């Protein structure tokens, strides 16, 4: 069986021929990802703000057309824009956006928002769509009386529940969740995440989560892809990605995850500076200006190789996996001896030596 969704060398470059070279933006480059054709799987794309996570989701859904590579759904190539996709394809992939205000039409009622995919993609009559919309409102724990309300009459959490109901209305096989709870109050984040998990079990729908917070999704994910400046740094089964050896970028992200033990101690890895601009991607390894395990000129000059670990675990780094594991065991990122390694204050040894 072909995978449910597969990205091969997916690339999004803006600018080029019609713009000055300095205006070329590389939002996504040679990005690979596979989502198995198993029901109710959870794949997470993690990284800092500006790393390209949302660009991946928008390229999949067709809102930000990829400029290179291939995206397939069950082996069939996906047209790059939604306007060129069939209704059956549109039905199979839906999306829950980070900000529900940006995805709900302020002039349409809650009921109209949920009925729209039922009528356009499900070929239901208005009466059938209304009954189904009321069922979906109950499924997301909203009263049926909300059917005629406008979005401005709802709280942020209630709007996101409507957005979730609308995504499930098409009965999709895959829902893209672009940080669906990050814009909401902490008091409602937990209940919405529980709702998503409950609906996934009931509908056997797969999720692709976009997240900057590994602590929020690390225990839910089957597969994790860590992306930095539009390129995957580490991909694999969640258990392997969250177990040494890590890519140095993954290592830094994980060092910021709070320990469950209140008596435990940890010192986060402080990365020097912010994520570079996608208009000025560093040469060689794009992470080298901030990397706490910078090797030297080899990182500046050469693209890293993919290091193949156990199973489908892959790390995009010049440092061999056994050496990464040894270094990370020594520094004890999550223990009392965690080092304070600032990417802005590192030594630069000769090529081939590990800092």
C-alpha positions in Angstrom: 0.0 0.0 0.0 1.3 3.5 -0.8 1.6 5.9 2.1 -1.3 8.2 2.9 0.8 11.3 2.2 4.4 11.6 0.9 6.5 14.7 0.3 9.6 14.2 -1.8 12.1 17.2 -2.1 9.2 19.6 -1.5 10.5 23.1 -2.1 9.0 26.6 -1.9 11.1 29.5 -3.3 9.7 33.0 -3.8 11.3 35.5 -6.2 13.8 34.4 -8.7 13.7 35.5 -12.3 11.5 38.5 -11.8 13.2 39.8 -8.7 16.7 40.9 -7.6 18.7 37.9 -6.3 18.7 39.3 -2.8 14.8 39.1 -2.7 14.8 35.3 -3.3 13.2 33.6 -0.3 13.8 29.9 0.4 10.8 29.0 2.7 11.2 25.3 2.1 13.9 23.2 0.5 14.1 19.5 -0.3 11.7 18.5 2.4 10.9 14.8 2.7 8.1 13.3 4.9 6.0 10.2 4.8 2.7 9.6 6.6 1.8 5.9 6.7 -1.5 4.7 5.5 -2.5 3.5 9.0 -5.6 5.0 10.6 -5.3 7.4 13.5 -1.6 8.2 13.3 -0.1 11.5 14.5 2.8 13.1 12.7 4.4 16.2 14.2 6.5 18.9 12.5 8.4 20.8 15.2 10.6 23.9 15.1 11.0 27.5 16.1 8.9 30.3 14.7 10.1 31.1 11.2 11.5 27.6 10.6 9.1 26.7 7.8 6.6 24.5 9.7 3.5 26.2 8.5 4.8 26.4 4.9 4.8 22.6 4.9 1.2 22.4 5.9 0.1 25.2 3.5 2.0 23.4 0.7 0.1 20.2 1.4 -3.3 21.8 1.6 -2.5 23.8 -1.6 -2.7 27.4 -0.1 1.0 28.0 -0.7 1.9 26.1 -3.9 5.2 24.3 -3.8 7.6 25.4 -6.5 9.5 22.1 -6.6 9.4 18.4 -5.6 6.3 16.2 -5.4 3.5 15.7 -2.9 1.4 12.6 -3.3 -1.8 11.3 -1.7 -1.9 7.5 -1.7 0.5 7.5 -4.6 -1.3 10.0 -6.8 0.4 13.4 -7.3 -1.4 16.3 -5.7 -2.0 19.4 -7.9 -0.2 22.2 -6.2 -3.2 24.5 -5.8 -6.6 23.8 -4.3 -8.4 25.1 -7.4 -7.0 22.3 -9.5 -7.9 19.5 -7.0 -10.9 17.2 -7.3 -13.7 17.3 -4.7 -12.6 13.8 -3.5 -9.1 15.1 -2.9 -10.3 18.2 -1.1 -12.5 16.0 1.1 -9.6 13.8 2.1 -7.4 16.6 3.5 -8.7 19.3 5.8 -7.0 21.9 8.0 -7.5 23.6 11.4 -5.7 26.9 11.5 -3.9 28.5 14.4 -6.3 31.6 14.5 -10.0 30.7 14.1 -10.8 34.3 13.4 -8.9 34.1 10.2 -10.7 31.0 9.0 -14.3 31.8 9.9 -16.3 34.1 7.7 -17.6 36.8 10.1 -20.8 37.3 8.1 -21.7 33.6 8.0 -23.3 31.8 10.9 -21.7 28.8 12.7 -24.2 26.5 11.0 -23.4 27.8 7.6 -19.6 27.4 8.2 -20.1 23.7 9.1 -22.7 23.0 6.4 -20.6 24.4 3.6 -18.2 21.4 3.3 -21.1 19.0 3.8 -22.9 20.5 0.8 -19.9 21.2 -1.4 -17.9 18.0 -0.7 -20.5 15.6 0.6 -23.3 16.3 -1.9 -25.9 16.6 1.0 -29.2 18.4 0.7 -29.7 21.4 3.0 -31.8 19.4 5.4 -29.3 16.5 5.6 -26.4 19.0 6.0 -28.3 20.8 8.8 -28.9 17.6 10.7 -25.2 16.5 10.3 -24.0 20.0 11.4 -26.0 19.8 14.6 -24.5 16.4 15.3 -21.0 17.9 14.8 -21.8 20.7 17.1 -22.7 18.2 19.8 -19.5 16.2 19.0 -17.4 19.2 19.8 -19.3 19.9 23.0 -21.2 23.0 21.7 -25.0 23.4 22.1 -27.2 23.1 19.0 -28.4 26.6 19.8 -25.1 27.9 18.5 -26.1 27.0 15.0 -27.4 30.5 14.2 -24.7 32.5 16.0 -22.1 34.6 14.3 -18.4 34.1 15.0 -18.1 37.4 17.0 -20.6 36.0 19.5 -18.2 33.1 20.4 -15.2 32.9 22.6 -11.8 31.9 21.1 -12.1 28.4 22.4 -15.7 28.1 21.0 -14.5 29.4 17.6 -11.8 26.8 17.5 -14.4 24.1 18.3 -16.4 25.2 15.3 -13.3 25.1 13.1 -12.7 21.5 14.3 -16.3 20.6 13.6 -16.0 22.0 10.1 -12.7 20.1 9.5 -14.4 16.8 10.5 -17.5 17.6 8.4 -15.9 16.3 5.2 -14.9 13.1 7.0 -11.3 13.5 6.0 -8.5 10.9 6.2 -6.0 13.6 7.3 -6.3 16.8 9.2 -3.5 19.4 9.3 -3.5 21.1 12.7 -1.4 24.3 12.6 -0.8 25.0 16.3 -4.5 24.8 16.9 -4.4 25.6 20.6 -1.4 28.0 20.9 -3.5 31.2 20.4 -6.0 30.2 23.2 -6.0 30.7 27.0 -4.1 28.0 28.9 -7.4 27.2 30.6 -9.0 25.9 27.4 -5.9 24.4 25.7 -6.1 21.1 27.6 -9.8 20.6 26.9 -9.4 21.2 23.1 -6.4 18.9 22.9 -8.5 16.2 24.7 -11.3 16.9 22.2 -9.0 16.4 19.2 -7.7 13.1 20.7 -11.3 11.9 21.4 -12.4 12.7 17.9 -9.4 11.0 16.4 -10.2 7.8 18.2 -13.9 8.0 17.1 -13.2 8.9 13.5 -9.9 7.1 13.0 -8.5 10.2 11.3 -4.7 10.9 11.1 -3.3 14.2 12.2 -0.3 16.3 11.1 0.5 18.6 13.9 2.5 21.8 13.5 4.1 22.8 16.8 6.9 24.9 18.3 6.5 23.1 21.6 7.8 19.5 21.7 6.5 19.1 25.3 2.9 19.5 24.0 3.1 16.7 21.4 6.0 14.4 22.3 3.8 11.9 24.1 1.1 11.9 21.4 3.2 11.6 18.2 4.0 8.5 16.2 6.5 10.3 13.9 8.3 13.6 14.4 10.1 15.8 11.9 12.3 18.6 13.3 12.6 21.4 10.7 15.0 24.4 10.7 15.0 27.2 8.2 12.9 25.2 5.7 14.9 22.0 5.9 14.3 18.8 7.9 17.1 18.3 10.5 15.8 15.0 12.0 13.0 12.6 11.1 11.9 9.3 12.5 9.6 7.4 14.9 8.9 9.6 17.9 10.6 7.3 20.4 13.8 7.4 18.4 13.8 11.1 17.8 13.3 11.7 21.5 16.1 9.3 22.5 19.8 10.1 21.9 21.5 10.6 19.5 19.7 13.8 18.7 20.4 16.4 16.0 22.0 19.3 17.9 19.0 21.4 17.0 16.6 18.8 18.4 18.9 18.6 21.5 18.4 22.3 22.1 14.7 22.1 21.7 14.4 19.2 24.1 16.6 20.9 26.7 13.8 23.5 27.0 11.2 20.9 27.9 10.4 21.0 31.6 11.2 17.9 33.6 8.3 16.0 35.3 10.5 15.6 38.4 10.1 18.8 40.5 13.5 18.0 42.1 15.3 17.5 38.8 17.7 20.1 37.4 18.4 21.0 33.8 20.2 23.8 32.0 18.8 24.7 28.6 21.1 25.0 25.6 21.1 28.7 24.7 21.3 29.1 20.9 23.0 32.3 19.8 20.9 34.7 17.9 17.6 34.2 16.1 16.7 32.0 13.2 18.4 33.5 10.1 16.3 35.0 7.4 15.0 32.7 4.6 16.3 35.4 2.2 19.9 34.7 3.4 20.2 31.0 4.2 23.7 30.2 5.6 26.0 28.1 3.4 26.9 24.5 4.2 24.8 23.4 7.2 22.2 26.1 7.6 22.3 25.5 11.4 26.0 26.1 11.8 25.9 29.8 12.9 23.9 28.7 16.0 25.0 25.1 16.5 26.4 24.2 20.0 28.4 21.3 18.4 29.9 23.3 15.6 32.9 21.4 13.9 34.5 24.2 12.0 34.9 25.0 8.3 33.3 21.7 7.1 30.0 22.9 8.6 30.4 26.2 6.8 31.4 24.8 3.4 29.6 21.5 2.9 26.0 20.3 3.2 25.7 17.6 5.8 25.0 14.0 4.9 21.9 12.1 6.1 23.0 9.8 8.9 20.8 6.7 9.0 19.9 5.3 12.4 17.8 2.4 13.5 14.5 2.0 11.8 13.6 5.1 9.8 15.5 7.5 12.1 17.6 10.0 10.1 19.7 12.9 11.2 21.1 15.6 8.9 24.5 16.3 10.4 28.3 16.1 9.8 28.8 14.4 13.2 28.4 10.5 13.1 25.6 9.2 15.2 27.8 7.2 17.6 29.8 10.4 18.2 26.7 12.4 18.8 25.4 9.8 21.3 28.7 9.9 23.2 28.8 13.7 23.4 25.2 13.9 24.5 25.7 11.2 27.1 28.7 13.2 28.5 26.9 16.5 28.7 23.7 15.1 30.3 21.4 17.7 28.9 18.7 16.7 31.2 20.8 16.1 34.3 22.7 18.0 36.9 25.9 18.3 34.8 24.2 20.0 31.8 26.7 22.3 30.2 26.0 26.0 29.4 26.7 25.9 25.7 26.0 29.1 23.9 26.1 28.9 20.1 27.4 32.5 20.1 30.4 31.7 22.3 32.0 28.5 20.9 35.4 27.5 19.9 36.0 26.6 16.3 38.4 23.6 16.1 40.1 22.3 12.9 38.0 20.4 10.4 36.8 17.0 11.5 37.2 17.7 15.3 34.2 18.0 17.6 33.8 21.1 19.7 
